[in-house]
Amino acid sequence: MFKPLYFFAAGLLLTVATTARAQTSDEQYREPLQQVLDEIQQRYGVKIRPDAAMVKDKYVTYAQWRFRPDVEETLRNVLGPLDYQAAKTGDKTYKLKTYQYHLKTPEEGVSQLKELAARYHDQASWEQRKAELRSCIWDALRLSPLPAKPASKPLITNKRTYDGYTVENVALETLPGVYVTGSLYRPLKPTGKIPVIISPDGHFGDGRYRADAQKRCATLARMGALVYSYDLFAWGESLLQFKPEDHRRSLAMTVQALNGLRALDFLLTQKNADTDRVAVTGGSGGGSQTMLLTALDDRIKVGVPVVMLSTYHSGGCPCESGMPVHLCGGGTNNAELAAMAAPRPMLAITDGGDWTAQTPGVVMPYLQNIYGYYGKPGLVQNAHFPKEGHDYGASKRQAMYQFMAQHLALNLRMAQDASGQLDETKVTVEKQEQQLVFGPKGEGLPANAIHSFEALQALFNQTAVPGQADKN
């Protein structure tokens, strides 16, 4: 075996490999991935952190031919055929990840939005595009036709009364043996017709049990709304039926969409529910659900997606992008899905610390143009917090309260102190145990509940029931 010879070219240390390893086209210049990564680190002075399982028994064909003067281009050439990507974690450090199908670059997001916007130029052409997208989305979610709705009644337990509102634990059977669980917040003394709001949860720590979620829903109830805050699939009490890893299965996106539709069905059957004042709001993954449900269901009159509206990020969890919704219509993105709300009032809440940072300058002009087709560009608004990060924090909640009060005719004073500042101090933050529908050990879970993802898949593999294709 000969020792490698080294020489400098274009400021880089290049290796002329003269070893006995495969070095001809007969062997496709094949080298172990770990060996190639080691050489990249040596040549470019960078550090790469691969997971051991990702490099085990992996090989790169035409390895030496993939090197370029630029390390980023080299990494793309080497990792692309393996469906891997190098995510930059520091000035000269990278972490190996599987291909992030849900992510584009910000520049690619801008380019795609321009291409999409060129497809329509007035209300008629936009409505045609919208109809195309909506039909495809229902099919992509495997919800066309809709599954038959179970005839069971909601399970309601443990009513609590607080300052200006009440809370009950509610479970809805959304498919035979499949339950979504949540907290139902009501105004303490409702008068006349009252608006309804569904609150899909996102990937924030303790889910709907966390303090800020309780404050948000309870405050909206104190303002005069009927609010249902419900669990993600395979989170919270859904874990009585499914494993945590089932949340990252593509069918989770379908189940969560169906759960939102069934939650609306439930709220709109409540006494004094106002069908003309219906809203949805959620943050992060809940923001994805907010945009999707508003695009699908015209019963929703007001939408407030929080820290999720972006041209280049479709949602990093399969529960947001696992079904081919974003491939509809030759390819779409969350900005175009959000535009399907037009001309219904929508407030996009964004921040400077995540993928929504570019929304004010990129997405909002696009949305205002779509709303302008209906003569209502002012009905789409943006509350942007450039110094904040990815959360549904107090300032974001305050912006949402103001928008909901304006468009649902709620009493904003119930969310403010005497000086007009945000005031949620009259909300009682409960412990998780108080919010459980089925009890501390799941003893109240109905006997017909299924207990595996395979059983859930079987439900969707059954022939859809005729006559259930109403898409609202």
VEXDREN-2710 file (C-alpha; in Angstrom, 1 decimal):
% VEXDREN-2710
k/r/px/py/pz
1/MET/0.0/0.0/0.0
2/PHE/1.3/3.4/-0.9
3/LYS/1.1/6.5/1.3
4/PRO/-1.2/9.3/0.0
5/LEU/0.4/12.3/-1.7
6/TYR/-0.7/15.8/-0.7
7/PHE/-0.7/19.0/-2.5
8/PHE/-2.5/22.4/-2.2
9/ALA/-4.9/23.7/-4.8
10/ALA/-7.3/26.7/-4.4
11/GLY/-6.3/27.0/-0.8
12/LEU/-7.5/23.5/0.1
13/LEU/-5.5/20.4/1.1
14/LEU/-6.4/17.9/-1.5
15/THR/-5.8/14.2/-1.2
16/VAL/-4.5/12.2/-4.2
17/ALA/-5.6/8.7/-3.1
18/THR/-3.3/6.1/-4.3
19/THR/-4.3/3.4/-1.8
20/ALA/-5.6/0.0/-2.6
21/ARG/-9.2/1.1/-2.0
22/ALA/-11.6/0.9/-4.9
23/GLN/-10.5/3.7/-7.3
24/THR/-12.0/2.8/-10.7
25/SER/-15.4/3.1/-12.3
26/ASP/-15.7/-0.6/-12.1
27/GLU/-16.3/-0.3/-8.3
28/GLN/-18.1/3.1/-8.7
29/TYR/-15.2/4.7/-6.7
30/ARG/-17.1/3.4/-3.7
31/GLU/-16.0/4.4/-0.1
32/PRO/-17.6/4.0/3.4
33/LEU/-19.6/7.1/4.4
34/GLN/-17.6/7.5/7.6
35/GLN/-14.4/7.5/5.7
36/VAL/-15.6/10.2/3.4
37/LEU/-16.9/12.3/6.3
38/ASP/-13.5/12.0/8.0
39/GLU/-11.8/13.3/4.9
40/ILE/-14.3/16.2/4.6
41/GLN/-13.4/17.2/8.2
42/GLN/-9.7/17.0/7.4
43/ARG/-9.9/19.0/4.2
44/TYR/-12.1/21.8/5.2
45/GLY/-11.4/22.1/8.9
46/VAL/-14.9/21.3/10.0
47/LYS/-16.6/19.0/12.5
48/ILE/-19.4/16.7/11.6
49/ARG/-21.6/14.9/14.1
50/PRO/-23.2/11.9/12.6
51/ASP/-25.4/9.5/14.5
52/ALA/-23.7/6.1/14.5
53/ALA/-26.7/4.3/13.1
54/MET/-26.8/6.8/10.2
55/VAL/-23.3/5.9/8.9
56/LYS/-23.2/2.2/9.7
57/ASP/-22.9/0.1/6.5
58/LYS/-23.5/3.2/4.4
59/TYR/-21.3/3.9/1.3
60/VAL/-20.8/6.8/-1.1
61/THR/-20.4/6.0/-4.8
62/TYR/-18.0/8.1/-6.8
63/ALA/-16.9/9.6/-3.5
64/GLN/-13.8/11.5/-4.6
65/TRP/-15.6/12.9/-7.6
66/ARG/-18.1/14.6/-5.4
67/PHE/-15.6/17.0/-3.7
68/ARG/-15.7/20.7/-4.6
69/PRO/-13.8/23.7/-3.3
70/ASP/-16.8/24.7/-1.2
71/VAL/-17.6/22.5/1.8
72/GLU/-21.4/23.1/1.6
73/GLU/-21.5/22.0/-2.0
74/THR/-19.4/19.0/-1.2
75/LEU/-21.7/18.0/1.6
76/ARG/-24.7/18.3/-0.6
77/ASN/-23.0/16.1/-3.3
78/VAL/-22.0/13.4/-0.8
79/LEU/-25.1/13.3/1.3
80/GLY/-27.8/13.9/-1.3
81/PRO/-27.9/10.4/-2.8
82/LEU/-28.2/9.0/0.7
83/ASP/-31.2/11.3/1.5
84/TYR/-29.1/13.0/4.2
85/GLN/-28.4/16.6/4.9
86/ALA/-25.8/18.5/6.9
87/ALA/-27.5/21.0/9.3
88/LYS/-25.1/23.8/10.4
89/THR/-24.9/24.0/14.2
90/GLY/-22.0/26.4/14.5
91/ASP/-19.4/28.3/12.5
92/LYS/-17.7/25.1/11.4
93/THR/-19.8/22.4/12.9
94/TYR/-22.5/20.2/11.3
95/LYS/-25.0/17.6/12.3
96/LEU/-26.2/14.9/10.0
97/LYS/-29.9/14.6/9.5
98/THR/-32.2/12.6/7.3
99/TYR/-33.5/14.6/4.3
100/GLN/-35.8/17.4/5.6
101/TYR/-38.5/17.0/3.0
102/HIS/-40.7/19.6/4.7
103/LEU/-38.0/22.3/4.5
104/LYS/-36.9/24.5/1.6
105/THR/-34.4/27.4/1.8
106/PRO/-36.0/30.8/2.5
107/GLU/-35.0/31.7/-1.1
108/GLU/-36.7/28.7/-2.5
109/GLY/-39.8/29.6/-0.5
110/VAL/-39.8/33.1/-2.0
111/SER/-39.3/31.6/-5.5
112/GLN/-42.2/29.1/-5.1
113/LEU/-44.6/31.8/-3.9
114/LYS/-43.9/34.0/-6.9
115/GLU/-44.5/31.0/-9.2
116/LEU/-47.8/30.2/-7.4
117/ALA/-49.0/33.8/-7.5
118/ALA/-48.4/34.0/-11.2
119/ARG/-51.1/31.3/-11.7
120/TYR/-54.0/33.5/-10.8
121/HIS/-54.8/37.2/-11.2
122/ASP/-58.4/37.7/-10.1
123/GLN/-61.1/36.2/-7.9
124/ALA/-62.3/33.8/-10.5
125/SER/-58.9/32.3/-11.3
126/TRP/-58.1/32.1/-7.6
127/GLU/-61.4/30.4/-6.8
128/GLN/-60.6/27.8/-9.5
129/ARG/-57.2/27.2/-7.9
130/LYS/-58.7/27.0/-4.4
131/ALA/-61.3/24.4/-5.5
132/GLU/-58.5/22.4/-7.1
133/LEU/-56.4/22.5/-3.9
134/ARG/-59.3/21.7/-1.6
135/SER/-60.4/18.7/-3.5
136/CYS/-56.9/17.4/-3.6
137/ILE/-56.4/18.0/0.1
138/TRP/-59.4/16.0/1.1
139/ASP/-58.1/13.1/-1.1
140/ALA/-54.5/13.5/0.3
141/LEU/-55.8/13.2/3.8
142/ARG/-57.9/10.1/2.9
143/LEU/-61.0/11.9/4.1
144/SER/-63.0/11.8/0.9
145/PRO/-65.5/10.7/1.6
146/LEU/-65.5/11.4/5.3
147/PRO/-65.7/8.4/7.6
148/ALA/-69.1/7.8/9.2
149/LYS/-69.5/9.7/12.5
150/PRO/-69.9/7.5/15.5
151/ALA/-73.4/7.8/17.2
152/SER/-72.0/7.9/20.7
153/LYS/-72.6/10.9/22.9
154/PRO/-69.7/13.0/24.2
155/LEU/-68.2/11.9/27.6
156/ILE/-68.2/14.9/29.9
157/THR/-66.7/14.8/33.4
158/ASN/-65.6/16.9/36.4
159/LYS/-67.2/20.3/36.0
160/ARG/-65.3/23.1/37.8
161/THR/-66.5/26.7/38.3
162/TYR/-64.0/29.6/38.5
163/ASP/-64.1/33.4/38.1
164/GLY/-66.2/34.1/35.0
165/TYR/-65.9/30.6/33.4
166/THR/-66.4/26.9/33.9
167/VAL/-64.3/23.9/32.7
168/GLU/-65.3/20.4/31.9
169/ASN/-63.3/17.4/30.6
170/VAL/-64.7/16.2/27.3
171/ALA/-63.9/13.1/25.1
172/LEU/-65.3/12.7/21.6
173/GLU/-65.4/9.5/19.7
174/THR/-64.2/10.6/16.3
175/LEU/-63.9/7.1/14.7
176/PRO/-65.1/3.8/16.1
177/GLY/-63.1/3.3/19.3
178/VAL/-60.9/6.3/18.7
179/TYR/-61.2/9.2/21.2
180/VAL/-60.0/12.8/21.2
181/THR/-59.8/14.3/24.7
182/GLY/-59.9/18.0/25.7
183/SER/-61.1/20.7/28.0
184/LEU/-64.3/22.6/27.4
185/TYR/-64.3/26.2/28.7
186/ARG/-67.6/28.0/29.0
187/PRO/-68.6/31.6/30.0
188/LEU/-70.0/31.4/33.5
189/LYS/-73.1/33.4/32.6
190/PRO/-73.6/33.3/28.8
191/THR/-76.3/35.4/27.3
192/GLY/-77.8/34.9/23.8
193/LYS/-75.9/33.3/21.0
194/ILE/-72.2/32.7/21.9
195/PRO/-69.2/32.2/19.5
196/VAL/-67.3/29.0/19.5
197/ILE/-63.5/28.5/19.2
198/ILE/-61.5/25.3/18.7
199/SER/-57.9/25.2/19.9
200/PRO/-55.8/22.5/18.4
201/ASP/-52.6/22.0/20.4
202/GLY/-49.0/22.2/19.2
203/HIS/-45.8/20.5/20.3
204/PHE/-45.3/22.6/23.4
205/GLY/-44.1/20.7/26.5
206/ASP/-47.1/19.5/28.5
207/GLY/-49.6/20.0/25.7
208/ARG/-53.0/21.4/26.6
209/TYR/-52.2/21.0/30.3
210/ARG/-49.6/23.7/30.3
211/ALA/-50.3/27.1/32.0
212/ASP/-50.3/29.3/28.9
213/ALA/-52.8/27.1/27.1
214/GLN/-55.1/27.2/30.1
215/LYS/-54.8/30.9/30.4
216/ARG/-55.6/31.4/26.7
217/CYS/-58.7/29.3/26.6
218/ALA/-60.0/30.4/30.0
219/THR/-59.6/34.0/29.1
220/LEU/-61.5/33.5/25.8
221/ALA/-64.3/31.9/27.8
222/ARG/-64.3/34.9/30.2
223/MET/-64.6/37.1/27.2
224/GLY/-67.7/35.2/26.1
225/ALA/-66.7/32.3/23.9
226/LEU/-67.2/28.5/24.1
227/VAL/-63.7/27.0/23.7
228/TYR/-62.5/23.5/23.2
229/SER/-58.8/22.8/23.8
230/TYR/-57.9/19.3/22.7
231/ASP/-54.9/16.9/22.6
232/LEU/-52.7/16.1/19.7
233/PHE/-53.0/12.5/18.4
234/ALA/-50.8/10.1/20.6
235/TRP/-50.2/12.8/23.2
236/GLY/-52.0/13.4/26.5
237/GLU/-54.8/10.9/27.1
238/SER/-54.5/9.6/23.6
239/LEU/-51.5/7.7/24.9
240/LEU/-54.0/5.3/26.6
241/GLN/-54.7/4.1/23.1
242/PHE/-51.5/4.7/21.1
243/LYS/-47.8/4.8/21.5
244/PRO/-45.8/8.0/21.6
245/GLU/-44.0/7.1/18.3
246/ASP/-47.4/6.8/16.6
247/HIS/-47.6/10.6/16.7
248/ARG/-44.9/10.6/14.1
249/ARG/-46.8/8.4/11.7
250/SER/-48.3/10.0/8.6
251/LEU/-51.8/9.0/9.5
252/ALA/-51.6/11.3/12.5
253/MET/-52.1/14.2/10.2
254/THR/-55.4/12.7/9.0
255/VAL/-56.6/11.9/12.5
256/GLN/-55.8/15.4/13.8
257/ALA/-57.7/17.0/10.9
258/LEU/-60.7/14.7/11.6
259/ASN/-60.5/15.5/15.3
260/GLY/-60.7/19.2/14.5
261/LEU/-63.8/18.7/12.3
262/ARG/-65.5/16.5/14.9
263/ALA/-64.7/19.1/17.6
264/LEU/-66.5/21.7/15.4
265/ASP/-69.4/19.4/15.0
266/PHE/-69.6/19.1/18.8
267/LEU/-69.3/22.8/19.6
268/LEU/-71.9/23.8/17.0
269/THR/-74.5/21.4/18.6
270/GLN/-74.1/23.1/22.0
271/LYS/-77.0/25.2/23.3
272/ASN/-76.8/28.9/22.0
273/ALA/-73.8/28.2/19.8
274/ASP/-73.5/30.9/17.1
275/THR/-72.8/29.3/13.7
276/ASP/-71.9/32.7/12.3
277/ARG/-69.1/33.2/14.9
278/VAL/-66.7/30.3/14.6
279/ALA/-63.0/30.5/15.1
280/VAL/-59.8/28.4/15.4
281/THR/-56.4/29.2/16.8
282/GLY/-53.3/27.2/17.7
283/GLY/-49.6/27.6/17.8
284/SER/-46.8/25.7/16.1
285/GLY/-48.3/22.3/15.1
286/GLY/-51.6/23.8/16.3
287/GLY/-50.9/26.6/13.8
288/SER/-50.5/24.1/11.0
289/GLN/-53.9/22.6/12.0
290/THR/-55.4/26.1/12.1
291/MET/-54.4/26.8/8.5
292/LEU/-55.4/23.3/7.3
293/LEU/-58.9/23.3/9.0
294/THR/-59.7/26.8/7.8
295/ALA/-58.7/25.8/4.3
296/LEU/-61.0/22.8/4.4
297/ASP/-64.1/24.0/6.4
298/ASP/-66.1/27.1/5.5
299/ARG/-67.9/26.9/8.9
300/ILE/-64.7/28.5/10.3
301/LYS/-65.2/32.3/10.0
302/VAL/-62.0/33.5/11.8
303/GLY/-58.5/32.0/11.9
304/VAL/-55.4/32.9/14.0
305/PRO/-52.5/30.7/13.1
306/VAL/-49.5/31.3/15.4
307/VAL/-45.8/30.9/14.7
308/MET/-46.3/28.6/11.7
309/LEU/-47.1/30.6/8.6
310/SER/-44.1/30.3/6.3
311/THR/-43.3/29.8/2.6
312/TYR/-40.4/27.4/3.2
313/HIS/-41.5/25.3/6.2
314/SER/-44.4/22.8/6.0
315/GLY/-44.2/21.5/9.5
316/GLY/-41.4/19.3/10.8
317/CYS/-43.7/16.5/12.2
318/PRO/-45.5/14.0/10.1
319/CYS/-48.7/15.1/11.9
320/GLU/-48.3/18.3/9.9
321/SER/-46.8/17.2/6.6
322/GLY/-47.0/13.4/6.6
323/MET/-49.8/13.2/4.1
324/PRO/-49.1/14.7/0.6
325/VAL/-51.2/17.8/1.1
326/HIS/-48.3/20.1/0.2
327/LEU/-47.9/18.2/-3.1
328/CYS/-51.4/19.2/-4.2
329/GLY/-51.9/21.3/-7.3
330/GLY/-48.4/20.7/-8.6
331/GLY/-47.0/21.8/-5.3
332/THR/-48.1/24.3/-2.7
333/ASN/-47.0/25.7/0.6
334/ASN/-48.5/27.1/3.9
335/ALA/-48.8/30.6/2.5
336/GLU/-51.1/29.4/-0.3
337/LEU/-53.0/27.1/2.1
338/ALA/-53.5/30.1/4.4
339/ALA/-54.8/32.2/1.5
340/MET/-57.7/29.7/1.2
341/ALA/-59.2/31.4/4.2
342/ALA/-59.9/34.5/2.1
343/PRO/-62.0/36.6/2.5
344/ARG/-62.6/35.4/6.1
345/PRO/-60.7/37.4/8.8
346/MET/-57.2/36.0/9.6
347/LEU/-54.5/37.1/11.9
348/ALA/-51.1/35.6/11.3
349/ILE/-48.9/35.9/14.5
350/THR/-45.2/35.6/13.7
351/ASP/-41.8/36.2/15.3
352/GLY/-38.2/36.8/14.5
353/GLY/-36.8/33.7/16.0
354/ASP/-38.2/31.0/13.7
355/TRP/-39.3/30.3/10.1
356/THR/-42.0/33.0/10.3
357/ALA/-39.4/35.8/10.4
358/GLN/-39.8/36.6/6.7
359/THR/-43.6/36.4/6.8
360/PRO/-44.3/40.2/7.1
361/GLY/-42.2/41.1/4.0
362/VAL/-42.9/38.0/1.9
363/VAL/-46.2/36.3/2.8
364/MET/-48.3/39.3/3.8
365/PRO/-48.1/41.2/0.5
366/TYR/-49.2/37.9/-1.2
367/LEU/-52.1/37.4/1.2
368/GLN/-53.2/41.0/0.9
369/ASN/-53.3/40.6/-2.8
370/ILE/-55.5/37.5/-2.6
371/TYR/-57.8/39.2/-0.1
372/GLY/-57.8/42.2/-2.5
373/TYR/-59.5/40.0/-5.1
374/TYR/-62.5/40.2/-2.8
375/GLY/-62.1/43.9/-2.0
376/LYS/-61.1/43.1/1.6
377/PRO/-57.3/43.3/2.0
378/GLY/-57.7/44.7/5.5
379/LEU/-59.2/41.4/6.8
380/VAL/-55.8/39.7/6.7
381/GLN/-53.4/41.0/9.3
382/ASN/-50.1/40.2/10.9
383/ALA/-48.9/40.7/14.4
384/HIS/-45.1/40.3/14.3
385/PHE/-42.8/40.1/17.2
386/PRO/-39.2/40.4/15.8
387/LYS/-37.5/40.0/19.2
388/GLU/-39.5/36.9/20.3
389/GLY/-39.2/33.2/19.6
390/HIS/-41.3/30.2/18.9
391/ASP/-44.2/30.2/21.5
392/TYR/-47.7/31.3/22.2
393/GLY/-46.6/33.8/24.8
394/ALA/-48.3/36.7/26.5
395/SER/-47.8/39.3/23.8
396/LYS/-49.0/36.9/21.1
397/ARG/-52.1/36.0/23.2
398/GLN/-52.9/39.7/23.7
399/ALA/-52.8/40.3/19.9
400/MET/-55.1/37.3/19.4
401/TYR/-57.6/38.5/22.1
402/GLN/-57.9/41.8/20.3
403/PHE/-58.5/40.2/17.0
404/MET/-61.0/37.7/18.3
405/ALA/-62.8/40.5/20.2
406/GLN/-63.1/42.5/17.0
407/HIS/-64.4/39.8/14.8
408/LEU/-66.4/37.6/17.2
409/ALA/-67.8/40.5/19.3
410/LEU/-66.2/39.4/22.5
411/ASN/-65.7/41.4/25.6
412/LEU/-62.0/42.5/25.5
413/ARG/-62.2/44.1/28.9
414/MET/-62.2/40.6/30.4
415/ALA/-58.6/40.2/29.2
416/GLN/-57.4/43.6/30.4
417/ASP/-56.7/45.5/33.6
418/ALA/-57.9/49.0/34.2
419/SER/-55.1/50.5/32.1
420/GLY/-55.9/48.2/29.1
421/GLN/-52.9/45.9/29.6
422/LEU/-53.1/42.1/29.4
423/ASP/-54.6/40.6/32.6
424/GLU/-55.0/36.9/33.0
425/THR/-54.6/36.8/36.7
426/LYS/-58.2/35.7/37.3
427/VAL/-57.6/32.4/35.5
428/THR/-57.0/29.4/37.7
429/VAL/-54.2/27.2/36.4
430/GLU/-55.1/23.6/37.1
431/LYS/-53.0/20.5/37.6
432/GLN/-53.0/18.0/34.9
433/GLU/-54.9/15.5/37.0
434/GLN/-57.9/17.8/37.1
435/GLN/-58.1/17.9/33.3
436/LEU/-58.2/14.1/32.6
437/VAL/-61.4/12.9/31.1
438/PHE/-60.7/9.2/31.8
439/GLY/-59.3/9.5/35.3
440/PRO/-55.8/9.4/36.7
441/LYS/-55.2/5.8/35.6
442/GLY/-57.3/5.8/32.5
443/GLU/-60.0/3.8/34.3
444/GLY/-62.8/5.7/32.5
445/LEU/-61.6/4.8/29.0
446/PRO/-64.6/3.2/27.2
447/ALA/-64.6/-0.5/26.6
448/ASN/-64.7/-0.2/22.9
449/ALA/-61.5/1.8/22.7
450/ILE/-58.9/0.4/20.3
451/HIS/-55.3/0.0/21.5
452/SER/-53.0/-0.1/18.5
453/PHE/-52.0/1.8/15.5
454/GLU/-52.7/-1.2/13.4
455/ALA/-56.3/-1.2/14.5
456/LEU/-56.5/2.5/13.5
457/GLN/-55.0/1.7/10.1
458/ALA/-57.7/-1.0/9.7
459/LEU/-60.4/1.5/10.2
460/PHE/-59.1/3.6/7.3
461/ASN/-58.6/0.5/5.1
462/GLN/-62.3/-0.3/5.4
463/THR/-64.6/0.9/2.6
464/ALA/-65.8/4.4/3.3
465/VAL/-69.5/4.7/4.0
466/PRO/-71.6/6.1/1.1
467/GLY/-73.3/9.4/1.8
468/GLN/-70.6/10.7/4.1
469/ALA/-68.8/12.9/1.6
470/ASP/-70.1/16.3/2.9
471/LYS/-67.1/18.5/3.0
472/ASN/-68.9/21.5/4.6
END
